[in-house]
Amino acid sequence: MPERILVAMSGGVDSCVAALLLRRAGHDVVGVFMRNGVTEGAAARARSCCSAGDALDARTVAHQLDIPFYVLNFEEEFR
């Protein structure tokens, strides 16, 4: 049975390539995107790795890799 590995996918290149390489190596990969609750103005959202667009990018890659993908909401924890 392949090892299950959880990959925190930010929607960026590094995490998406990590998921791809793990999948190619035969692991049971699960992708997650973590919402951190950054909502204070455009400047804060631009510096954040966790925008709606980033989530969509991560979801798209997970779909292409045929791996499960979940969004985890840590908004309360980041307050």
MOPAC internal coordinates of N, CA, C and O (Angstrom, degrees):
PM7 1SCF
backbone

  N    0.0000 0     0.00 0     0.00 0    0    0    0
  C    1.4447 1     0.00 0     0.00 0    1    0    0
  C    1.5351 1   108.37 1     0.00 0    2    1    0
  O    1.2310 1   119.97 1   -48.62 1    3    2    1
  N    1.3499 1   117.67 1   131.38 1    3    2    1
  C    1.4652 1   119.89 1  -178.86 1    5    3    2
  C    1.5285 1   111.68 1   -69.49 1    6    5    3
  O    1.2310 1   121.49 1   -28.67 1    7    6    5
  N    1.3174 1   114.76 1   151.33 1    7    6    5
  C    1.4576 1   120.35 1   178.96 1    9    7    6
  C    1.5262 1   109.60 1   -72.78 1   10    9    7
  O    1.2310 1   120.19 1   -46.26 1   11   10    9
  N    1.3399 1   117.24 1   133.74 1   11   10    9
  C    1.4692 1   121.90 1   177.52 1   13   11   10
  C    1.5218 1   108.38 1   -87.18 1   14   13   11
  O    1.2310 1   121.37 1   -50.93 1   15   14   13
  N    1.3314 1   114.98 1   129.07 1   15   14   13
  C    1.4569 1   121.12 1  -178.79 1   17   15   14
  C    1.5140 1   108.78 1  -128.12 1   18   17   15
  O    1.2310 1   120.98 1   -50.47 1   19   18   17
  N    1.3235 1   115.74 1   129.53 1   19   18   17
  C    1.4545 1   122.86 1   176.61 1   21   19   18
  C    1.5209 1   108.13 1   -90.82 1   22   21   19
  O    1.2310 1   120.57 1   -54.27 1   23   22   21
  N    1.3272 1   116.51 1   125.73 1   23   22   21
  C    1.4597 1   121.29 1   179.97 1   25   23   22
  C    1.5202 1   108.44 1  -114.67 1   26   25   23
  O    1.2310 1   120.62 1   -60.30 1   27   26   25
  N    1.3347 1   116.41 1   119.70 1   27   26   25
  C    1.4607 1   121.23 1   174.48 1   29   27   26
  C    1.5273 1   106.96 1   -76.09 1   30   29   27
  O    1.2310 1   120.86 1   -68.67 1   31   30   29
  N    1.3255 1   115.96 1   111.33 1   31   30   29
  C    1.4641 1   121.66 1  -174.94 1   33   31   30
  C    1.5239 1   109.12 1  -104.99 1   34   33   31
  O    1.2310 1   121.00 1   -64.62 1   35   34   33
  N    1.3275 1   115.69 1   115.38 1   35   34   33
  C    1.4635 1   120.87 1  -179.28 1   37   35   34
  C    1.5199 1   112.18 1   -87.02 1   38   37   35
  O    1.2310 1   120.59 1   168.73 1   39   38   37
  N    1.3160 1   116.48 1   -11.27 1   39   38   37
  C    1.4522 1   120.82 1  -173.80 1   41   39   38
  C    1.5188 1   111.46 1    96.74 1   42   41   39
  O    1.2310 1   120.84 1   173.75 1   43   42   41
  N    1.3237 1   115.99 1    -6.25 1   43   42   41
  C    1.4617 1   121.15 1   178.76 1   45   43   42
  C    1.5185 1   111.64 1   -87.53 1   46   45   43
  O    1.2310 1   121.48 1    -6.80 1   47   46   45
  N    1.3105 1   114.78 1   173.20 1   47   46   45
  C    1.4567 1   121.49 1  -175.58 1   49   47   46
  C    1.5274 1   111.64 1   -63.86 1   50   49   47
  O    1.2310 1   119.50 1   133.81 1   51   50   49
  N    1.3185 1   118.55 1   -46.19 1   51   50   49
  C    1.4667 1   121.32 1  -173.75 1   53   51   50
  C    1.5308 1   112.78 1   -58.43 1   54   53   51
  O    1.2310 1   120.44 1   129.15 1   55   54   53
  N    1.3186 1   116.76 1   -50.85 1   55   54   53
  C    1.4624 1   119.19 1  -176.87 1   57   55   54
  C    1.5282 1   111.67 1   -70.34 1   58   57   55
  O    1.2310 1   120.27 1   145.85 1   59   58   57
  N    1.3181 1   117.08 1   -34.15 1   59   58   57
  C    1.4612 1   120.20 1   179.26 1   61   59   58
  C    1.5223 1   111.19 1   -69.42 1   62   61   59
  O    1.2310 1   120.17 1   139.91 1   63   62   61
  N    1.3258 1   117.28 1   -40.09 1   63   62   61
  C    1.4660 1   120.66 1   176.80 1   65   63   62
  C    1.5270 1   110.05 1   -67.40 1   66   65   63
  O    1.2310 1   119.89 1   142.67 1   67   66   65
  N    1.3239 1   117.81 1   -37.33 1   67   66   65
  C    1.4664 1   120.57 1   176.77 1   69   67   66
  C    1.5323 1   109.91 1   -59.39 1   70   69   67
  O    1.2310 1   120.21 1   135.48 1   71   70   69
  N    1.3265 1   117.21 1   -44.52 1   71   70   69
  C    1.4643 1   120.98 1   178.33 1   73   71   70
  C    1.5302 1   110.59 1   -62.28 1   74   73   71
  O    1.2310 1   120.41 1   137.24 1   75   74   73
  N    1.3140 1   116.82 1   -42.76 1   75   74   73
  C    1.4608 1   121.52 1   178.55 1   77   75   74
  C    1.5333 1   111.47 1   -60.76 1   78   77   75
  O    1.2310 1   120.41 1   131.56 1   79   78   77
  N    1.3199 1   116.82 1   -48.44 1   79   78   77
  C    1.4630 1   120.62 1  -177.65 1   81   79   78
  C    1.5311 1   111.62 1   -64.75 1   82   81   79
  O    1.2310 1   120.63 1   139.91 1   83   82   81
  N    1.3241 1   116.41 1   -40.09 1   83   82   81
  C    1.4667 1   119.96 1   177.94 1   85   83   82
  C    1.5261 1   110.84 1   -65.18 1   86   85   83
  O    1.2310 1   120.80 1   139.20 1   87   86   85
  N    1.3159 1   116.07 1   -40.80 1   87   86   85
  C    1.4740 1   121.12 1   178.38 1   89   87   86
  C    1.5320 1   109.86 1   -62.53 1   90   89   87
  O    1.2310 1   121.17 1   133.69 1   91   90   89
  N    1.3293 1   115.37 1   -46.31 1   91   90   89
  C    1.4723 1   119.98 1   179.44 1   93   91   90
  C    1.5241 1   112.03 1   -62.89 1   94   93   91
  O    1.2310 1   120.52 1   150.51 1   95   94   93
  N    1.3328 1   116.61 1   -29.49 1   95   94   93
  C    1.4666 1   121.07 1   178.90 1   97   95   94
  C    1.5254 1   112.02 1   -78.61 1   98   97   95
  O    1.2310 1   120.46 1   178.20 1   99   98   97
  N    1.3255 1   116.72 1    -1.80 1   99   98   97
  C    1.4588 1   120.48 1   175.20 1  101   99   98
  C    1.5078 1   116.07 1    95.23 1  102  101   99
  O    1.2310 1   120.20 1  -171.27 1  103  102  101
  N    1.3219 1   117.23 1     8.73 1  103  102  101
  C    1.4581 1   119.96 1   179.69 1  105  103  102
  C    1.5284 1   111.08 1   -79.60 1  106  105  103
  O    1.2310 1   121.02 1   -23.73 1  107  106  105
  N    1.3112 1   115.66 1   156.27 1  107  106  105
  C    1.4561 1   123.73 1   174.27 1  109  107  106
  C    1.5273 1   106.16 1   -87.23 1  110  109  107
  O    1.2310 1   120.18 1   -83.27 1  111  110  109
  N    1.3261 1   117.27 1    96.73 1  111  110  109
  C    1.4672 1   122.57 1  -171.98 1  113  111  110
  C    1.5249 1   110.26 1   -95.68 1  114  113  111
  O    1.2310 1   121.13 1   -43.50 1  115  114  113
  N    1.3236 1   115.45 1   136.50 1  115  114  113
  C    1.4530 1   123.09 1   173.33 1  117  115  114
  C    1.5239 1   107.28 1  -123.54 1  118  117  115
  O    1.2310 1   120.35 1   -53.20 1  119  118  117
  N    1.3288 1   116.93 1   126.80 1  119  118  117
  C    1.4561 1   121.41 1   179.53 1  121  119  118
  C    1.5210 1   111.52 1   -96.31 1  122  121  119
  O    1.2310 1   120.89 1   -38.84 1  123  122  121
  N    1.3250 1   115.90 1   141.16 1  123  122  121
  C    1.4636 1   121.06 1   175.08 1  125  123  122
  C    1.5272 1   109.52 1  -134.50 1  126  125  123
  O    1.2310 1   121.61 1   -34.65 1  127  126  125
  N    1.3062 1   114.53 1   145.35 1  127  126  125
  C    1.4614 1   122.20 1   174.38 1  129  127  126
  C    1.5188 1   106.40 1  -118.92 1  130  129  127
  O    1.2310 1   120.22 1   -48.50 1  131  130  129
  N    1.3184 1   117.18 1   131.50 1  131  130  129
  C    1.4565 1   120.55 1  -176.15 1  133  131  130
  C    1.5205 1   110.87 1  -108.00 1  134  133  131
  O    1.2310 1   120.84 1   -65.61 1  135  134  133
  N    1.3246 1   115.99 1   114.39 1  135  134  133
  C    1.4633 1   121.20 1   175.07 1  137  135  134
  C    1.5199 1   108.15 1   -77.31 1  138  137  135
  O    1.2310 1   120.85 1   -50.62 1  139  138  137
  N    1.3359 1   115.97 1   129.38 1  139  138  137
  C    1.4683 1   118.93 1  -178.63 1  141  139  138
  C    1.5183 1   113.02 1  -106.90 1  142  141  139
  O    1.2310 1   119.82 1   178.35 1  143  142  141
  N    1.3166 1   117.95 1    -1.65 1  143  142  141
  C    1.4503 1   121.21 1   174.72 1  145  143  142
  C    1.5114 1   115.59 1    82.54 1  146  145  143
  O    1.2310 1   119.38 1  -166.31 1  147  146  145
  N    1.3290 1   118.80 1    13.69 1  147  146  145
  C    1.4644 1   120.54 1   178.01 1  149  147  146
  C    1.5243 1   108.37 1   -70.76 1  150  149  147
  O    1.2310 1   121.27 1   -66.45 1  151  150  149
  N    1.3390 1   115.17 1   113.55 1  151  150  149
  C    1.4617 1   119.79 1  -178.80 1  153  151  150
  C    1.5242 1   112.55 1  -136.42 1  154  153  151
  O    1.2310 1   120.04 1  -173.62 1  155  154  153
  N    1.3141 1   117.54 1     6.38 1  155  154  153
  C    1.4612 1   121.52 1  -172.93 1  157  155  154
  C    1.5205 1   112.11 1   -86.67 1  158  157  155
  O    1.2310 1   120.75 1   -95.73 1  159  158  157
  N    1.3046 1   116.17 1    84.27 1  159  158  157
  C    1.4527 1   121.28 1   173.25 1  161  159  158
  C    1.5129 1   114.56 1    79.49 1  162  161  159
  O    1.2310 1   121.53 1   -18.04 1  163  162  161
  N    1.3211 1   114.67 1   161.96 1  163  162  161
  C    1.4567 1   121.62 1  -176.98 1  165  163  162
  C    1.5192 1   112.04 1   -64.63 1  166  165  163
  O    1.2310 1   119.73 1   142.55 1  167  166  165
  N    1.3243 1   118.13 1   -37.45 1  167  166  165
  C    1.4632 1   120.72 1  -178.44 1  169  167  166
  C    1.5258 1   111.00 1   -63.79 1  170  169  167
  O    1.2310 1   119.92 1   137.52 1  171  170  169
  N    1.3228 1   117.75 1   -42.48 1  171  170  169
  C    1.4664 1   121.19 1   179.10 1  173  171  170
  C    1.5164 1   110.44 1   -66.64 1  174  173  171
  O    1.2310 1   120.23 1   138.07 1  175  174  173
  N    1.3342 1   117.17 1   -41.93 1  175  174  173
  C    1.4667 1   120.17 1   179.05 1  177  175  174
  C    1.5215 1   111.20 1   -64.95 1  178  177  175
  O    1.2310 1   119.93 1   143.47 1  179  178  177
  N    1.3279 1   117.73 1   -36.53 1  179  178  177
  C    1.4667 1   121.14 1  -179.77 1  181  179  178
  C    1.5213 1   111.21 1   -65.44 1  182  181  179
  O    1.2310 1   119.86 1   147.86 1  183  182  181
  N    1.3374 1   117.87 1   -32.14 1  183  182  181
  C    1.4690 1   121.61 1   179.60 1  185  183  182
  C    1.5224 1   111.76 1   -83.66 1  186  185  183
  O    1.2310 1   120.26 1   165.47 1  187  186  185
  N    1.3059 1   117.10 1   -14.53 1  187  186  185
  C    1.4561 1   121.20 1  -176.57 1  189  187  186
  C    1.5227 1   110.66 1   -82.76 1  190  189  187
  O    1.2310 1   121.17 1   -30.78 1  191  190  189
  N    1.3172 1   115.37 1   149.22 1  191  190  189
  C    1.4628 1   120.09 1   176.01 1  193  191  190
  C    1.5182 1   111.11 1   -89.90 1  194  193  191
  O    1.2310 1   120.53 1  -175.48 1  195  194  193
  N    1.3028 1   116.60 1     4.52 1  195  194  193
  C    1.4644 1   118.07 1  -166.56 1  197  195  194
  C    1.5207 1   113.51 1  -123.34 1  198  197  195
  O    1.2310 1   120.31 1  -135.97 1  199  198  197
  N    1.3172 1   117.02 1    44.03 1  199  198  197
  C    1.4613 1   120.37 1   178.72 1  201  199  198
  C    1.5275 1   110.22 1   -81.23 1  202  201  199
  O    1.2310 1   120.80 1   -10.41 1  203  202  201
  N    1.3207 1   116.08 1   169.59 1  203  202  201
  C    1.4622 1   120.98 1   177.47 1  205  203  202
  C    1.5219 1   110.24 1   -61.47 1  206  205  203
  O    1.2310 1   120.21 1   142.76 1  207  206  205
  N    1.3298 1   117.20 1   -37.24 1  207  206  205
  C    1.4606 1   120.65 1   177.73 1  209  207  206
  C    1.5138 1   112.36 1   -64.37 1  210  209  207
  O    1.2310 1   120.60 1   141.08 1  211  210  209
  N    1.3360 1   116.45 1   -38.92 1  211  210  209
  C    1.4688 1   120.92 1   177.35 1  213  211  210
  C    1.5286 1   110.45 1   -64.03 1  214  213  211
  O    1.2310 1   120.82 1   138.32 1  215  214  213
  N    1.3235 1   116.04 1   -41.68 1  215  214  213
  C    1.4672 1   120.39 1   178.65 1  217  215  214
  C    1.5226 1   110.30 1   -62.16 1  218  217  215
  O    1.2310 1   120.60 1   138.19 1  219  218  217
  N    1.3197 1   116.46 1   -41.81 1  219  218  217
  C    1.4651 1   120.51 1   178.85 1  221  219  218
  C    1.5319 1   110.70 1   -64.25 1  222  221  219
  O    1.2310 1   120.40 1   138.38 1  223  222  221
  N    1.3356 1   116.83 1   -41.62 1  223  222  221
  C    1.4645 1   120.33 1   177.48 1  225  223  222
  C    1.5284 1   110.78 1   -60.32 1  226  225  223
  O    1.2310 1   120.42 1   134.05 1  227  226  225
  N    1.3213 1   116.81 1   -45.95 1  227  226  225
  C    1.4656 1   120.98 1  -179.72 1  229  227  226
  C    1.5268 1   110.59 1   -63.90 1  230  229  227
  O    1.2310 1   120.50 1   137.31 1  231  230  229
  N    1.3219 1   116.65 1   -42.69 1  231  230  229
  C    1.4753 1   120.82 1   179.27 1  233  231  230
  C    1.5282 1   110.85 1   -62.85 1  234  233  231
  O    1.2310 1   120.54 1   139.45 1  235  234  233
  N    1.3275 1   116.57 1   -40.55 1  235  234  233
  C    1.4604 1   121.30 1   179.59 1  237  235  234
  C    1.5259 1   111.30 1   -62.61 1  238  237  235
  O    1.2310 1   120.67 1   135.23 1  239  238  237
  N    1.3318 1   116.32 1   -44.77 1  239  238  237
  C    1.4649 1   120.31 1   178.61 1  241  239  238
  C    1.5271 1   110.33 1   -64.70 1  242  241  239
  O    1.2310 1   120.03 1   136.44 1  243  242  241
  N    1.3171 1   117.54 1   -43.56 1  243  242  241
  C    1.4651 1   120.74 1   179.01 1  245  243  242
  C    1.5303 1   110.28 1   -59.52 1  246  245  243
  O    1.2310 1   120.57 1   139.27 1  247  246  245
  N    1.3112 1   116.51 1   -40.73 1  247  246  245
  C    1.4687 1   120.62 1   178.40 1  249  247  246
  C    1.5314 1   110.01 1   -62.98 1  250  249  247
  O    1.2310 1   120.73 1   135.50 1  251  250  249
  N    1.3319 1   116.21 1   -44.50 1  251  250  249
  C    1.4696 1   120.28 1   179.57 1  253  251  250
  C    1.5274 1   111.94 1   -63.89 1  254  253  251
  O    1.2310 1   120.46 1   147.58 1  255  254  253
  N    1.3269 1   116.72 1   -32.42 1  255  254  253
  C    1.4615 1   121.31 1   178.30 1  257  255  254
  C    1.5252 1   112.60 1   -84.50 1  258  257  255
  O    1.2310 1   120.74 1   173.66 1  259  258  257
  N    1.3281 1   116.19 1    -6.34 1  259  258  257
  C    1.4593 1   122.64 1  -178.26 1  261  259  258
  C    1.5259 1   111.48 1    57.90 1  262  261  259
  O    1.2310 1   121.56 1  -131.46 1  263  262  261
  N    1.3517 1   114.63 1    48.54 1  263  262  261
  C    1.4630 1   120.30 1   176.43 1  265  263  262
  C    1.5255 1   108.70 1  -119.96 1  266  265  263
  O    1.2310 1   119.93 1   -28.98 1  267  266  265
  N    1.3241 1   117.74 1   151.02 1  267  266  265
  C    1.4600 1   120.24 1   175.22 1  269  267  266
  C    1.5250 1   110.00 1   -62.31 1  270  269  267
  O    1.2310 1   120.71 1   -30.37 1  271  270  269
  N    1.3200 1   116.26 1   149.63 1  271  270  269
  C    1.4627 1   120.89 1  -178.17 1  273  271  270
  C    1.5188 1   108.82 1  -141.13 1  274  273  271
  O    1.2310 1   120.93 1   -46.66 1  275  274  273
  N    1.3285 1   115.82 1   133.34 1  275  274  273
  C    1.4579 1   121.77 1  -179.16 1  277  275  274
  C    1.5217 1   109.79 1  -132.37 1  278  277  275
  O    1.2310 1   121.23 1   -33.15 1  279  278  277
  N    1.3107 1   115.24 1   146.85 1  279  278  277
  C    1.4612 1   121.21 1   173.41 1  281  279  278
  C    1.5217 1   107.09 1  -106.60 1  282  281  279
  O    1.2310 1   121.03 1   -54.80 1  283  282  281
  N    1.3397 1   115.63 1   125.20 1  283  282  281
  C    1.4620 1   121.64 1   179.34 1  285  283  282
  C    1.5152 1   108.20 1  -107.25 1  286  285  283
  O    1.2310 1   120.37 1   -47.85 1  287  286  285
  N    1.3198 1   116.89 1   132.15 1  287  286  285
  C    1.4549 1   121.49 1  -176.92 1  289  287  286
  C    1.5263 1   109.66 1  -101.61 1  290  289  287
  O    1.2310 1   121.07 1   -71.05 1  291  290  289
  N    1.3503 1   115.56 1   108.95 1  291  290  289
  C    1.4585 1   122.05 1   178.44 1  293  291  290
  C    1.5311 1   111.04 1  -110.36 1  294  293  291
  O    1.2310 1   120.98 1  -153.69 1  295  294  293
  N    1.3161 1   115.73 1    26.31 1  295  294  293
  C    1.4596 1   120.61 1  -177.48 1  297  295  294
  C    1.5306 1   111.78 1   -56.50 1  298  297  295
  O    1.2310 1   120.22 1   135.19 1  299  298  297
  N    1.3107 1   117.19 1   -44.81 1  299  298  297
  C    1.4733 1   119.83 1  -179.65 1  301  299  298
  C    1.5256 1   111.55 1   -64.19 1  302  301  299
  O    1.2310 1   120.53 1   139.46 1  303  302  301
  N    1.3031 1   116.60 1   -40.54 1  303  302  301
  C    1.4655 1   120.98 1  -178.08 1  305  303  302
  C    1.5235 1   111.78 1   -66.35 1  306  305  303
  O    1.2310 1   119.76 1   151.88 1  307  306  305
  N    1.3395 1   118.06 1   -28.12 1  307  306  305
  C    1.4677 1   121.64 1  -177.86 1  309  307  306
  C    1.5297 1   112.51 1   -89.06 1  310  309  307
  O    1.2310 1   119.36 1   176.35 1  311  310  309
  N    1.3082 1   118.82 1    -3.65 1  311  310  309
  C    1.4854 1   120.98 1   179.39 1  313  311  310
  C    1.5010 1   110.91 1   -70.79 1  314  313  311
  O    1.2310 1   120.10 1   180.00 1  315  314  313

